[in-house]
Amino acid sequence: MLKLGLTAKITGLFAIIGLASGLGLLTAITGFESIRDIERDASGLAASSKRATLLASRVAQASLLSRFDETADDRTVMASLDKLDAASELVDAARASFISRLTPAAIETNPTLDRKVATFVDFQRGIVDIGRRVSGKAASLEADADDARENVRQIIEVTSSLAGDLDLASQTAAGRARDLAQRLRTWVLLAALGIPFAGTIGALIVL
């Protein structure tokens, strides 16, 4: 049976300690990268939830602006039409921003949302055009169509639901990141205490 000298034993002991330390460091680095990835996903989900809420809010605001006072004078009607025109552009911008951040799965689940919002924007622009070319009363009658109201209701319902789902997913991901960080801190602490302790016991045995 091969017997090792003291120098060889000590060298082997330090090699084992070094290997254990290297594996521990690699595990810690990998764990922290996983935490960053999860936190990045959580941040993206939270941002998408805010975009959904913003879209719903702007749709509701534009819908309210399309209700004109039939007794108002021409100047007031024109000012209201300008506000509606600007609000429609904000809805379109919010639509593009939100849809671009949706995952393929979310788009597949809500395939008509983009089209419904685009239809809403086109409808509001049509109201503005009618109000400027014909009259505020004609624009108000157009805005009061049942199909338009139903479209608004569906958009707000879907976007509000998506905002809630995305916010819940964001909180869940953030919780996973916190749990993983806690486990990783515990593991690093145990490794930081355990490796030197094991090395000390090993050195005593060798000596």
C-alpha positions, 0 to 999 in steps of 0.5 A: 500500500502506497504511503504518502509523506507529510508534504504530499498529504498537506498538498493534497489537503490544500488541493481538496480545499481549493477545489471545494472553494472553487466549486462553491464560488462557481455555484454562488456566481451561477446562483446570482446570475439566476437571481438577476435573470429572475429579477429582470423577468419580474421587472419586465412583467411589472412594466408590461402591467403598467403599460396595460393599465395605461392603455386601459386608462387612455382608452377610457379617457378618449371614450369620455372625451368623445361625448360632446355637449350638443348645446355647446358653441362651435369653439367649445366643440372644436376644442373638444375635438382637438382634445379627442384627437390628441387622446386618440394619438396617445391611445395608439402610442400606448397600444404600440408600446404594450403590444410590443412587450407582450409575450407570444403566449399572451398574444395567442391568448388575446389575438384580437386585442391589438385589432380592437384597439386599432379599431377604437383609434380609427373610430375616434379619428372618424368622430373627429373628422365628422365633428370638424366636417359636419357638426358636434351633434353628428359626432356625438351621435356617431360616438354613441353607437352601441358597437363603439361602447361594446368595443370600449368595454371589451378593451378595458376588460381585457387590458385590466385582466392582463394588467392583473395577471402580469402584476401577479406574475411579476410578484411571483417572480420577485418572490422566487428571486427573494427565496433563491437569494435567501437560500444562496446566502445560507449556502454561502455562509455554510460554505464559508464556515464549513470549508475552513472548519473541514480544512482544520480538521483535515490538517489535524488528522494529517499532522 
